[in-house]
Amino acid sequence: MEKILILNQPWVLRHLILRWRALAFRFWVFILFLIFLLLSLYIFQIQALVGGGAQIKSLKKELEKLSEENKILEIKYSQVNSFSNIETLVKKLNFEKVDKIRYIQQGEEVLTKK
């Protein structure tokens, strides 16, 4: 006896249709899962971009603020280290003006001894 597939029988057609429907269902479930996964990744990337943009904006504001503070500090530094302020500081510390420089002489023996 040979096994012959006869498509005219209703149970064979029903079996093929059910198999096709099961495959189609699996295919569409896979497609929906893939769409959901890609959409989730897209939303995650957009959120990362927006967060990065906000961080860049805050860092630019901080940079501007620090630049202004730097300019103010440079002005204060130049005012503090001006020549007139140095002269008043020298007078406060009771420094004296040097007329002649005298060096301490050492003998050669001191330089060569260990």
Jmol script that loads the backbone (N, CA, C; Angstrom):
load data "model"
ATOM      1  N   MET A   1       0.812  -1.173   0.000  1.00  0.00           N
ATOM      2  CA  MET A   1       0.000   0.000   0.000  1.00  0.00           C
ATOM      3  C   MET A   1       0.865   1.249   0.000  1.00  0.00           C
ATOM      4  N   GLU A   2       0.546   2.108  -0.846  1.00  0.00           N
ATOM      5  CA  GLU A   2       1.258   3.364  -0.932  1.00  0.00           C
ATOM      6  C   GLU A   2       0.441   4.450  -0.249  1.00  0.00           C
ATOM      7  N   LYS A   3       1.177   5.324   0.343  1.00  0.00           N
ATOM      8  CA  LYS A   3       0.491   6.436   0.993  1.00  0.00           C
ATOM      9  C   LYS A   3       0.336   7.550  -0.028  1.00  0.00           C
ATOM     10  N   ILE A   4      -0.876   7.913  -0.262  1.00  0.00           N
ATOM     11  CA  ILE A   4      -1.172   8.959  -1.228  1.00  0.00           C
ATOM     12  C   ILE A   4      -1.911  10.075  -0.502  1.00  0.00           C
ATOM     13  N   LEU A   5      -1.479  11.289  -0.752  1.00  0.00           N
ATOM     14  CA  LEU A   5      -2.121  12.448  -0.138  1.00  0.00           C
ATOM     15  C   LEU A   5      -3.209  12.933  -1.093  1.00  0.00           C
ATOM     16  N   ILE A   6      -4.362  12.861  -0.628  1.00  0.00           N
ATOM     17  CA  ILE A   6      -5.487  13.301  -1.435  1.00  0.00           C
ATOM     18  C   ILE A   6      -5.997  14.588  -0.818  1.00  0.00           C
ATOM     19  N   LEU A   7      -6.016  15.663  -1.609  1.00  0.00           N
ATOM     20  CA  LEU A   7      -6.407  16.970  -1.109  1.00  0.00           C
ATOM     21  C   LEU A   7      -7.909  17.163  -1.087  1.00  0.00           C
ATOM     22  N   ASN A   8      -8.633  16.219  -1.649  1.00  0.00           N
ATOM     23  CA  ASN A   8     -10.074  16.362  -1.674  1.00  0.00           C
ATOM     24  C   ASN A   8     -10.709  16.017  -0.345  1.00  0.00           C
ATOM     25  N   GLN A   9      -9.986  15.364   0.498  1.00  0.00           N
ATOM     26  CA  GLN A   9     -10.570  14.977   1.775  1.00  0.00           C
ATOM     27  C   GLN A   9     -10.603  16.198   2.701  1.00  0.00           C
ATOM     28  N   PRO A  10     -11.684  16.427   3.391  1.00  0.00           N
ATOM     29  CA  PRO A  10     -11.825  17.630   4.210  1.00  0.00           C
ATOM     30  C   PRO A  10     -10.845  17.687   5.378  1.00  0.00           C
ATOM     31  N   TRP A  11     -10.494  16.593   5.979  1.00  0.00           N
ATOM     32  CA  TRP A  11      -9.595  16.644   7.127  1.00  0.00           C
ATOM     33  C   TRP A  11      -8.191  17.045   6.718  1.00  0.00           C
ATOM     34  N   VAL A  12      -7.765  16.703   5.467  1.00  0.00           N
ATOM     35  CA  VAL A  12      -6.444  17.089   4.984  1.00  0.00           C
ATOM     36  C   VAL A  12      -6.400  18.594   4.747  1.00  0.00           C
ATOM     37  N   LEU A  13      -7.436  19.110   4.119  1.00  0.00           N
ATOM     38  CA  LEU A  13      -7.487  20.559   3.882  1.00  0.00           C
ATOM     39  C   LEU A  13      -7.548  21.334   5.183  1.00  0.00           C
ATOM     40  N   ARG A  14      -8.339  20.833   6.110  1.00  0.00           N
ATOM     41  CA  ARG A  14      -8.456  21.494   7.413  1.00  0.00           C
ATOM     42  C   ARG A  14      -7.100  21.502   8.122  1.00  0.00           C
ATOM     43  N   HIS A  15      -6.391  20.387   8.048  1.00  0.00           N
ATOM     44  CA  HIS A  15      -5.081  20.283   8.689  1.00  0.00           C
ATOM     45  C   HIS A  15      -4.099  21.276   8.046  1.00  0.00           C
ATOM     46  N   LEU A  16      -4.088  21.391   6.729  1.00  0.00           N
ATOM     47  CA  LEU A  16      -3.198  22.325   6.048  1.00  0.00           C
ATOM     48  C   LEU A  16      -3.554  23.779   6.365  1.00  0.00           C
ATOM     49  N   ILE A  17      -4.823  24.063   6.423  1.00  0.00           N
ATOM     50  CA  ILE A  17      -5.269  25.423   6.746  1.00  0.00           C
ATOM     51  C   ILE A  17      -4.883  25.789   8.176  1.00  0.00           C
ATOM     52  N   LEU A  18      -5.064  24.868   9.100  1.00  0.00           N
ATOM     53  CA  LEU A  18      -4.693  25.134  10.496  1.00  0.00           C
ATOM     54  C   LEU A  18      -3.186  25.335  10.637  1.00  0.00           C
ATOM     55  N   ARG A  19      -2.435  24.537   9.894  1.00  0.00           N
ATOM     56  CA  ARG A  19      -0.980  24.693   9.936  1.00  0.00           C
ATOM     57  C   ARG A  19      -0.566  26.056   9.386  1.00  0.00           C
ATOM     58  N   TRP A  20      -1.182  26.455   8.282  1.00  0.00           N
ATOM     59  CA  TRP A  20      -0.872  27.743   7.676  1.00  0.00           C
ATOM     60  C   TRP A  20      -1.254  28.888   8.621  1.00  0.00           C
ATOM     61  N   ARG A  21      -2.390  28.778   9.271  1.00  0.00           N
ATOM     62  CA  ARG A  21      -2.828  29.804  10.218  1.00  0.00           C
ATOM     63  C   ARG A  21      -1.869  29.901  11.405  1.00  0.00           C
ATOM     64  N   ALA A  22      -1.389  28.765  11.876  1.00  0.00           N
ATOM     65  CA  ALA A  22      -0.440  28.761  12.994  1.00  0.00           C
ATOM     66  C   ALA A  22       0.860  29.447  12.587  1.00  0.00           C
ATOM     67  N   LEU A  23       1.329  29.146  11.386  1.00  0.00           N
ATOM     68  CA  LEU A  23       2.551  29.797  10.900  1.00  0.00           C
ATOM     69  C   LEU A  23       2.333  31.291  10.701  1.00  0.00           C
ATOM     70  N   ALA A  24       1.194  31.654  10.150  1.00  0.00           N
ATOM     71  CA  ALA A  24       0.886  33.066   9.947  1.00  0.00           C
ATOM     72  C   ALA A  24       0.788  33.791  11.290  1.00  0.00           C
ATOM     73  N   PHE A  25       0.189  33.156  12.285  1.00  0.00           N
ATOM     74  CA  PHE A  25       0.067  33.743  13.612  1.00  0.00           C
ATOM     75  C   PHE A  25       1.452  33.962  14.216  1.00  0.00           C
ATOM     76  N   ARG A  26       2.312  32.954  14.124  1.00  0.00           N
ATOM     77  CA  ARG A  26       3.676  33.082  14.650  1.00  0.00           C
ATOM     78  C   ARG A  26       4.419  34.207  13.933  1.00  0.00           C
ATOM     79  N   PHE A  27       4.245  34.287  12.621  1.00  0.00           N
ATOM     80  CA  PHE A  27       4.898  35.337  11.840  1.00  0.00           C
ATOM     81  C   PHE A  27       4.459  36.721  12.314  1.00  0.00           C
ATOM     82  N   TRP A  28       3.172  36.933  12.474  1.00  0.00           N
ATOM     83  CA  TRP A  28       2.674  38.239  12.899  1.00  0.00           C
ATOM     84  C   TRP A  28       3.052  38.560  14.338  1.00  0.00           C
ATOM     85  N   VAL A  29       3.100  37.565  15.200  1.00  0.00           N
ATOM     86  CA  VAL A  29       3.558  37.793  16.576  1.00  0.00           C
ATOM     87  C   VAL A  29       5.018  38.236  16.557  1.00  0.00           C
ATOM     88  N   PHE A  30       5.826  37.567  15.724  1.00  0.00           N
ATOM     89  CA  PHE A  30       7.231  37.945  15.594  1.00  0.00           C
ATOM     90  C   PHE A  30       7.361  39.367  15.054  1.00  0.00           C
ATOM     91  N   ILE A  31       6.589  39.722  14.045  1.00  0.00           N
ATOM     92  CA  ILE A  31       6.629  41.062  13.467  1.00  0.00           C
ATOM     93  C   ILE A  31       6.230  42.109  14.503  1.00  0.00           C
ATOM     94  N   LEU A  32       5.170  41.846  15.265  1.00  0.00           N
ATOM     95  CA  LEU A  32       4.748  42.787  16.308  1.00  0.00           C
ATOM     96  C   LEU A  32       5.805  42.938  17.398  1.00  0.00           C
ATOM     97  N   PHE A  33       6.416  41.827  17.785  1.00  0.00           N
ATOM     98  CA  PHE A  33       7.498  41.878  18.774  1.00  0.00           C
ATOM     99  C   PHE A  33       8.666  42.696  18.241  1.00  0.00           C
ATOM    100  N   LEU A  34       9.022  42.513  16.988  1.00  0.00           N
ATOM    101  CA  LEU A  34      10.112  43.251  16.378  1.00  0.00           C
ATOM    102  C   LEU A  34       9.789  44.752  16.315  1.00  0.00           C
ATOM    103  N   ILE A  35       8.566  45.089  15.959  1.00  0.00           N
ATOM    104  CA  ILE A  35       8.151  46.498  15.919  1.00  0.00           C
ATOM    105  C   ILE A  35       8.223  47.106  17.313  1.00  0.00           C
ATOM    106  N   PHE A  36       7.741  46.388  18.310  1.00  0.00           N
ATOM    107  CA  PHE A  36       7.789  46.878  19.693  1.00  0.00           C
ATOM    108  C   PHE A  36       9.237  47.078  20.142  1.00  0.00           C
ATOM    109  N   LEU A  37      10.110  46.141  19.812  1.00  0.00           N
ATOM    110  CA  LEU A  37      11.514  46.239  20.204  1.00  0.00           C
ATOM    111  C   LEU A  37      12.179  47.443  19.543  1.00  0.00           C
ATOM    112  N   LEU A  38      11.965  47.616  18.247  1.00  0.00           N
ATOM    113  CA  LEU A  38      12.569  48.743  17.541  1.00  0.00           C
ATOM    114  C   LEU A  38      12.018  50.077  18.026  1.00  0.00           C
ATOM    115  N   LEU A  39      10.745  50.128  18.315  1.00  0.00           N
ATOM    116  CA  LEU A  39      10.142  51.352  18.847  1.00  0.00           C
ATOM    117  C   LEU A  39      10.721  51.687  20.220  1.00  0.00           C
ATOM    118  N   SER A  40      10.921  50.683  21.050  1.00  0.00           N
ATOM    119  CA  SER A  40      11.518  50.903  22.375  1.00  0.00           C
ATOM    120  C   SER A  40      12.939  51.434  22.244  1.00  0.00           C
ATOM    121  N   LEU A  41      13.708  50.853  21.336  1.00  0.00           N
ATOM    122  CA  LEU A  41      15.077  51.330  21.127  1.00  0.00           C
ATOM    123  C   LEU A  41      15.095  52.760  20.606  1.00  0.00           C
ATOM    124  N   TYR A  42      14.175  53.089  19.724  1.00  0.00           N
ATOM    125  CA  TYR A  42      14.072  54.445  19.187  1.00  0.00           C
ATOM    126  C   TYR A  42      13.768  55.440  20.303  1.00  0.00           C
ATOM    127  N   ILE A  43      12.823  55.115  21.152  1.00  0.00           N
ATOM    128  CA  ILE A  43      12.462  56.000  22.270  1.00  0.00           C
ATOM    129  C   ILE A  43      13.646  56.168  23.216  1.00  0.00           C
ATOM    130  N   PHE A  44      14.373  55.079  23.477  1.00  0.00           N
ATOM    131  CA  PHE A  44      15.542  55.141  24.348  1.00  0.00           C
ATOM    132  C   PHE A  44      16.610  56.062  23.753  1.00  0.00           C
ATOM    133  N   GLN A  45      16.854  55.964  22.447  1.00  0.00           N
ATOM    134  CA  GLN A  45      17.859  56.815  21.810  1.00  0.00           C
ATOM    135  C   GLN A  45      17.438  58.282  21.812  1.00  0.00           C
ATOM    136  N   ILE A  46      16.170  58.557  21.568  1.00  0.00           N
ATOM    137  CA  ILE A  46      15.685  59.942  21.600  1.00  0.00           C
ATOM    138  C   ILE A  46      15.852  60.522  23.000  1.00  0.00           C
ATOM    139  N   GLN A  47      15.552  59.732  24.006  1.00  0.00           N
ATOM    140  CA  GLN A  47      15.698  60.190  25.388  1.00  0.00           C
ATOM    141  C   GLN A  47      17.166  60.490  25.694  1.00  0.00           C
ATOM    142  N   ALA A  48      18.066  59.646  25.204  1.00  0.00           N
ATOM    143  CA  ALA A  48      19.494  59.883  25.429  1.00  0.00           C
ATOM    144  C   ALA A  48      19.950  61.155  24.732  1.00  0.00           C
ATOM    145  N   LEU A  49      19.455  61.408  23.527  1.00  0.00           N
ATOM    146  CA  LEU A  49      19.818  62.627  22.805  1.00  0.00           C
ATOM    147  C   LEU A  49      19.314  63.873  23.520  1.00  0.00           C
ATOM    148  N   VAL A  50      18.095  63.832  23.990  1.00  0.00           N
ATOM    149  CA  VAL A  50      17.526  64.983  24.695  1.00  0.00           C
ATOM    150  C   VAL A  50      18.300  65.241  25.986  1.00  0.00           C
ATOM    151  N   GLY A  51      18.631  64.175  26.702  1.00  0.00           N
ATOM    152  CA  GLY A  51      19.412  64.336  27.931  1.00  0.00           C
ATOM    153  C   GLY A  51      20.785  64.912  27.650  1.00  0.00           C
ATOM    154  N   GLY A  52      21.421  64.469  26.570  1.00  0.00           N
ATOM    155  CA  GLY A  52      22.729  65.006  26.200  1.00  0.00           C
ATOM    156  C   GLY A  52      22.648  66.469  25.818  1.00  0.00           C
ATOM    157  N   GLY A  53      21.590  66.848  25.118  1.00  0.00           N
ATOM    158  CA  GLY A  53      21.409  68.252  24.746  1.00  0.00           C
ATOM    159  C   GLY A  53      21.224  69.132  25.967  1.00  0.00           C
ATOM    160  N   ALA A  54      20.455  68.662  26.921  1.00  0.00           N
ATOM    161  CA  ALA A  54      20.243  69.432  28.152  1.00  0.00           C
ATOM    162  C   ALA A  54      21.550  69.570  28.931  1.00  0.00           C
ATOM    163  N   GLN A  55      22.334  68.510  28.941  1.00  0.00           N
ATOM    164  CA  GLN A  55      23.611  68.557  29.657  1.00  0.00           C
ATOM    165  C   GLN A  55      24.564  69.544  28.974  1.00  0.00           C
ATOM    166  N   ILE A  56      24.587  69.547  27.647  1.00  0.00           N
ATOM    167  CA  ILE A  56      25.440  70.486  26.918  1.00  0.00           C
ATOM    168  C   ILE A  56      25.010  71.918  27.211  1.00  0.00           C
ATOM    169  N   LYS A  57      23.708  72.155  27.248  1.00  0.00           N
ATOM    170  CA  LYS A  57      23.201  73.502  27.527  1.00  0.00           C
ATOM    171  C   LYS A  57      23.627  73.960  28.918  1.00  0.00           C
ATOM    172  N   SER A  58      23.513  73.089  29.923  1.00  0.00           N
ATOM    173  CA  SER A  58      23.907  73.476  31.276  1.00  0.00           C
ATOM    174  C   SER A  58      25.416  73.698  31.366  1.00  0.00           C
ATOM    175  N   LEU A  59      26.198  72.905  30.631  1.00  0.00           N
ATOM    176  CA  LEU A  59      27.645  73.092  30.654  1.00  0.00           C
ATOM    177  C   LEU A  59      28.048  74.400  29.969  1.00  0.00           C
ATOM    178  N   LYS A  60      27.317  74.803  28.920  1.00  0.00           N
ATOM    179  CA  LYS A  60      27.598  76.085  28.281  1.00  0.00           C
ATOM    180  C   LYS A  60      27.316  77.236  29.235  1.00  0.00           C
ATOM    181  N   LYS A  61      26.215  77.141  29.981  1.00  0.00           N
ATOM    182  CA  LYS A  61      25.907  78.189  30.967  1.00  0.00           C
ATOM    183  C   LYS A  61      27.000  78.267  32.027  1.00  0.00           C
ATOM    184  N   GLU A  62      27.456  77.107  32.483  1.00  0.00           N
ATOM    185  CA  GLU A  62      28.500  77.075  33.501  1.00  0.00           C
ATOM    186  C   GLU A  62      29.805  77.650  32.947  1.00  0.00           C
ATOM    187  N   LEU A  63      30.099  77.361  31.682  1.00  0.00           N
ATOM    188  CA  LEU A  63      31.302  77.901  31.053  1.00  0.00           C
ATOM    189  C   LEU A  63      31.236  79.421  30.965  1.00  0.00           C
ATOM    190  N   GLU A  64      30.079  79.957  30.588  1.00  0.00           N
ATOM    191  CA  GLU A  64      29.924  81.413  30.530  1.00  0.00           C
ATOM    192  C   GLU A  64      30.102  82.044  31.907  1.00  0.00           C
ATOM    193  N   LYS A  65      29.510  81.398  32.913  1.00  0.00           N
ATOM    194  CA  LYS A  65      29.616  81.903  34.286  1.00  0.00           C
ATOM    195  C   LYS A  65      31.081  81.900  34.744  1.00  0.00           C
ATOM    196  N   LEU A  66      31.801  80.816  34.466  1.00  0.00           N
ATOM    197  CA  LEU A  66      33.201  80.731  34.875  1.00  0.00           C
ATOM    198  C   LEU A  66      34.072  81.715  34.095  1.00  0.00           C
ATOM    199  N   SER A  67      33.728  81.973  32.834  1.00  0.00           N
ATOM    200  CA  SER A  67      34.480  82.966  32.052  1.00  0.00           C
ATOM    201  C   SER A  67      34.318  84.355  32.656  1.00  0.00           C
ATOM    202  N   GLU A  68      33.098  84.700  33.062  1.00  0.00           N
ATOM    203  CA  GLU A  68      32.867  86.001  33.700  1.00  0.00           C
ATOM    204  C   GLU A  68      33.629  86.104  35.015  1.00  0.00           C
ATOM    205  N   GLU A  69      33.605  85.037  35.811  1.00  0.00           N
ATOM    206  CA  GLU A  69      34.341  85.040  37.076  1.00  0.00           C
ATOM    207  C   GLU A  69      35.839  85.186  36.821  1.00  0.00           C
ATOM    208  N   ASN A  70      36.328  84.557  35.763  1.00  0.00           N
ATOM    209  CA  ASN A  70      37.752  84.646  35.426  1.00  0.00           C
ATOM    210  C   ASN A  70      38.133  86.072  35.061  1.00  0.00           C
ATOM    211  N   LYS A  71      37.284  86.755  34.299  1.00  0.00           N
ATOM    212  CA  LYS A  71      37.568  88.151  33.942  1.00  0.00           C
ATOM    213  C   LYS A  71      37.610  89.031  35.187  1.00  0.00           C
ATOM    214  N   ILE A  72      36.651  88.805  36.091  1.00  0.00           N
ATOM    215  CA  ILE A  72      36.617  89.592  37.334  1.00  0.00           C
ATOM    216  C   ILE A  72      37.873  89.332  38.162  1.00  0.00           C
ATOM    217  N   LEU A  73      38.288  88.077  38.243  1.00  0.00           N
ATOM    218  CA  LEU A  73      39.491  87.741  39.015  1.00  0.00           C
ATOM    219  C   LEU A  73      40.751  88.324  38.377  1.00  0.00           C
ATOM    220  N   GLU A  74      40.814  88.351  37.063  1.00  0.00           N
ATOM    221  CA  GLU A  74      41.972  88.958  36.395  1.00  0.00           C
ATOM    222  C   GLU A  74      42.059  90.450  36.711  1.00  0.00           C
ATOM    223  N   ILE A  75      40.903  91.117  36.702  1.00  0.00           N
ATOM    224  CA  ILE A  75      40.885  92.547  37.031  1.00  0.00           C
ATOM    225  C   ILE A  75      41.326  92.765  38.476  1.00  0.00           C
ATOM    226  N   LYS A  76      40.801  91.955  39.401  1.00  0.00           N
ATOM    227  CA  LYS A  76      41.202  92.089  40.814  1.00  0.00           C
ATOM    228  C   LYS A  76      42.681  91.799  40.998  1.00  0.00           C
ATOM    229  N   TYR A  77      43.202  90.805  40.274  1.00  0.00           N
ATOM    230  CA  TYR A  77      44.622  90.456  40.381  1.00  0.00           C
ATOM    231  C   TYR A  77      45.498  91.609  39.918  1.00  0.00           C
ATOM    232  N   SER A  78      45.102  92.226  38.806  1.00  0.00           N
ATOM    233  CA  SER A  78      45.895  93.349  38.293  1.00  0.00           C
ATOM    234  C   SER A  78      45.824  94.543  39.256  1.00  0.00           C
ATOM    235  N   GLN A  79      44.675  94.733  39.920  1.00  0.00           N
ATOM    236  CA  GLN A  79      44.550  95.831  40.880  1.00  0.00           C
ATOM    237  C   GLN A  79      45.388  95.567  42.121  1.00  0.00           C
ATOM    238  N   VAL A  80      45.383  94.348  42.601  1.00  0.00           N
ATOM    239  CA  VAL A  80      46.130  94.009  43.811  1.00  0.00           C
ATOM    240  C   VAL A  80      47.626  94.075  43.564  1.00  0.00           C
ATOM    241  N   ASN A  81      48.052  93.651  42.388  1.00  0.00           N
ATOM    242  CA  ASN A  81      49.488  93.622  42.102  1.00  0.00           C
ATOM    243  C   ASN A  81      49.981  94.873  41.388  1.00  0.00           C
ATOM    244  N   SER A  82      49.250  95.941  41.490  1.00  0.00           N
ATOM    245  CA  SER A  82      49.719  97.184  40.875  1.00  0.00           C
ATOM    246  C   SER A  82      50.918  97.724  41.649  1.00  0.00           C
ATOM    247  N   PHE A  83      51.689  98.567  40.996  1.00  0.00           N
ATOM    248  CA  PHE A  83      52.925  99.073  41.595  1.00  0.00           C
ATOM    249  C   PHE A  83      52.675  99.891  42.859  1.00  0.00           C
ATOM    250  N   SER A  84      51.603 100.663  42.884  1.00  0.00           N
ATOM    251  CA  SER A  84      51.325 101.490  44.065  1.00  0.00           C
ATOM    252  C   SER A  84      50.987 100.603  45.270  1.00  0.00           C
ATOM    253  N   ASN A  85      50.285  99.521  45.041  1.00  0.00           N
ATOM    254  CA  ASN A  85      49.968  98.621  46.149  1.00  0.00           C
ATOM    255  C   ASN A  85      51.211  97.904  46.669  1.00  0.00           C
ATOM    256  N   ILE A  86      52.134  97.626  45.793  1.00  0.00           N
ATOM    257  CA  ILE A  86      53.370  96.977  46.232  1.00  0.00           C
ATOM    258  C   ILE A  86      54.186  97.935  47.088  1.00  0.00           C
ATOM    259  N   GLU A  87      54.221  99.197  46.707  1.00  0.00           N
ATOM    260  CA  GLU A  87      54.962 100.181  47.503  1.00  0.00           C
ATOM    261  C   GLU A  87      54.371 100.322  48.908  1.00  0.00           C
ATOM    262  N   THR A  88      53.041 100.358  49.008  1.00  0.00           N
ATOM    263  CA  THR A  88      52.424 100.472  50.340  1.00  0.00           C
ATOM    264  C   THR A  88      52.685  99.206  51.156  1.00  0.00           C
ATOM    265  N   LEU A  89      52.694  98.061  50.510  1.00  0.00           N
ATOM    266  CA  LEU A  89      52.985  96.814  51.219  1.00  0.00           C
ATOM    267  C   LEU A  89      54.418  96.805  51.727  1.00  0.00           C
ATOM    268  N   VAL A  90      55.343  97.296  50.935  1.00  0.00           N
ATOM    269  CA  VAL A  90      56.755  97.374  51.349  1.00  0.00           C
ATOM    270  C   VAL A  90      56.898  98.297  52.554  1.00  0.00           C
ATOM    271  N   LYS A  91      56.200  99.397  52.540  1.00  0.00           N
ATOM    272  CA  LYS A  91      56.271 100.326  53.677  1.00  0.00           C
ATOM    273  C   LYS A  91      55.661  99.720  54.938  1.00  0.00           C
ATOM    274  N   LYS A  92      54.558  98.973  54.774  1.00  0.00           N
ATOM    275  CA  LYS A  92      53.937  98.336  55.934  1.00  0.00           C
ATOM    276  C   LYS A  92      54.845  97.293  56.562  1.00  0.00           C
ATOM    277  N   LEU A  93      55.599  96.581  55.729  1.00  0.00           N
ATOM    278  CA  LEU A  93      56.475  95.526  56.235  1.00  0.00           C
ATOM    279  C   LEU A  93      57.838  96.049  56.702  1.00  0.00           C
ATOM    280  N   ASN A  94      58.031  97.367  56.655  1.00  0.00           N
ATOM    281  CA  ASN A  94      59.265  98.023  57.110  1.00  0.00           C
ATOM    282  C   ASN A  94      60.499  97.534  56.349  1.00  0.00           C
ATOM    283  N   PHE A  95      60.364  97.364  55.070  1.00  0.00           N
ATOM    284  CA  PHE A  95      61.523  97.030  54.250  1.00  0.00           C
ATOM    285  C   PHE A  95      62.334  98.299  54.011  1.00  0.00           C
ATOM    286  N   GLU A  96      63.622  98.130  53.775  1.00  0.00           N
ATOM    287  CA  GLU A  96      64.497  99.265  53.496  1.00  0.00           C
ATOM    288  C   GLU A  96      65.047  99.131  52.092  1.00  0.00           C
ATOM    289  N   LYS A  97      65.319 100.289  51.486  1.00  0.00           N
ATOM    290  CA  LYS A  97      65.878 100.292  50.150  1.00  0.00           C
ATOM    291  C   LYS A  97      67.359  99.932  50.233  1.00  0.00           C
ATOM    292  N   VAL A  98      67.798  99.079  49.354  1.00  0.00           N
ATOM    293  CA  VAL A  98      69.185  98.616  49.361  1.00  0.00           C
ATOM    294  C   VAL A  98      69.998  99.532  48.462  1.00  0.00           C
ATOM    295  N   ASP A  99      71.104 100.053  49.043  1.00  0.00           N
ATOM    296  CA  ASP A  99      71.981 100.929  48.256  1.00  0.00           C
ATOM    297  C   ASP A  99      73.117 100.131  47.633  1.00  0.00           C
ATOM    298  N   LYS A 100      73.732  99.309  48.437  1.00  0.00           N
ATOM    299  CA  LYS A 100      74.898  98.564  47.969  1.00  0.00           C
ATOM    300  C   LYS A 100      74.728  97.101  48.381  1.00  0.00           C
ATOM    301  N   ILE A 101      75.069  96.211  47.478  1.00  0.00           N
ATOM    302  CA  ILE A 101      74.946  94.776  47.753  1.00  0.00           C
ATOM    303  C   ILE A 101      76.316  94.261  48.160  1.00  0.00           C
ATOM    304  N   ARG A 102      76.359  93.549  49.296  1.00  0.00           N
ATOM    305  CA  ARG A 102      77.599  92.944  49.771  1.00  0.00           C
ATOM    306  C   ARG A 102      77.380  91.449  49.905  1.00  0.00           C
ATOM    307  N   TYR A 103      78.281  90.700  49.354  1.00  0.00           N
ATOM    308  CA  TYR A 103      78.194  89.238  49.388  1.00  0.00           C
ATOM    309  C   TYR A 103      79.070  88.708  50.504  1.00  0.00           C
ATOM    310  N   ILE A 104      78.685  87.600  51.102  1.00  0.00           N
ATOM    311  CA  ILE A 104      79.474  86.954  52.148  1.00  0.00           C
ATOM    312  C   ILE A 104      80.533  86.108  51.457  1.00  0.00           C
ATOM    313  N   GLN A 105      81.767  86.329  51.834  1.00  0.00           N
ATOM    314  CA  GLN A 105      82.874  85.602  51.225  1.00  0.00           C
ATOM    315  C   GLN A 105      83.161  84.354  52.036  1.00  0.00           C
ATOM    316  N   GLN A 106      83.383  83.271  51.329  1.00  0.00           N
ATOM    317  CA  GLN A 106      83.785  82.030  51.984  1.00  0.00           C
ATOM    318  C   GLN A 106      85.109  81.600  51.400  1.00  0.00           C
ATOM    319  N   GLY A 107      85.889  80.959  52.257  1.00  0.00           N
ATOM    320  CA  GLY A 107      87.193  80.482  51.775  1.00  0.00           C
ATOM    321  C   GLY A 107      87.036  79.230  50.925  1.00  0.00           C
ATOM    322  N   GLU A 108      88.110  78.918  50.209  1.00  0.00           N
ATOM    323  CA  GLU A 108      88.072  77.745  49.345  1.00  0.00           C
ATOM    324  C   GLU A 108      88.032  76.466  50.159  1.00  0.00           C
ATOM    325  N   GLU A 109      88.575  76.491  51.362  1.00  0.00           N
ATOM    326  CA  GLU A 109      88.596  75.306  52.201  1.00  0.00           C
ATOM    327  C   GLU A 109      87.197  74.822  52.528  1.00  0.00           C
ATOM    328  N   VAL A 110      86.296  75.747  52.746  1.00  0.00           N
ATOM    329  CA  VAL A 110      84.927  75.377  53.074  1.00  0.00           C
ATOM    330  C   VAL A 110      84.255  74.695  51.885  1.00  0.00           C
ATOM    331  N   LEU A 111      84.545  75.137  50.701  1.00  0.00           N
ATOM    332  CA  LEU A 111      83.920  74.573  49.517  1.00  0.00           C
ATOM    333  C   LEU A 111      84.443  73.175  49.193  1.00  0.00           C
ATOM    334  N   THR A 112      85.711  72.893  49.526  1.00  0.00           N
ATOM    335  CA  THR A 112      86.284  71.613  49.152  1.00  0.00           C
ATOM    336  C   THR A 112      86.143  70.554  50.226  1.00  0.00           C
ATOM    337  N   LYS A 113      85.853  70.914  51.446  1.00  0.00           N
ATOM    338  CA  LYS A 113      85.718  69.936  52.526  1.00  0.00           C
ATOM    339  C   LYS A 113      84.419  69.166  52.399  1.00  0.00           C
ATOM    340  N   LYS A 114      84.474  67.918  52.875  1.00  0.00           N
ATOM    341  CA  LYS A 114      83.265  67.101  52.922  1.00  0.00           C
ATOM    342  C   LYS A 114      82.687  67.086  54.296  1.00  0.00           C
TER     343      LYS A 114
END
end "model"
wireframe off; spacefill off
backbone 0.3
color backbone group
